[in-house]
Amino acid sequence: MSNPVNTYTGVADGVCVAVVGATGQVGRVMLAMLAERDFPARSVRFFSSARSAGTVVDFRGAQVEVEDVATADLAGIDVAIFSAGGAASREHAPRFAAAAIQLILVPGLLEPRRPGSEPSSSEPRPHQGRGDAWPARLSAQGRRADVTTPGS
């Protein structure tokens, strides 16, 4: 899909935010939260598996076509929120991180690993410790950055 439909126009000084897993249950809640909380997005892009790619989603009154996460060009994205689940996050987050995109992973979506199995440094990992309910942010190198927790 070279030119997906996207009629959303946001604030000029905002960021380009992507939601990976946008058509799933958690992704739909994430889209609603971004809209309700008036997230300062200059532009938005929504991603899913090939099965849901091409779906058109309403966001703040605009029509946004969902793109295939496996084949989409990631140029221009500043922040990507991963609400796609463990397997999809492990598969696609490293490509987003390699493109210098700030990642936000929704905790609890990463599948548990077998005991003794260590993730590589490029795999997304949920934030642990105080503030588990808040997303972990990864740097472009795939390492977890500091997470600001309300009240800390």
Secondary structure by P-SEA (a helix, b strand, c coil): cccccccccccccccbbbbcccccaaaaaaaaaaaaacccccbbbbbbccccccbbbbcccbbbbbccccccccccccbbbbcccaaaaaacaaaaaaabbbbbbccccccccccccccccccccccccccccbbbbbcccccccccccccc
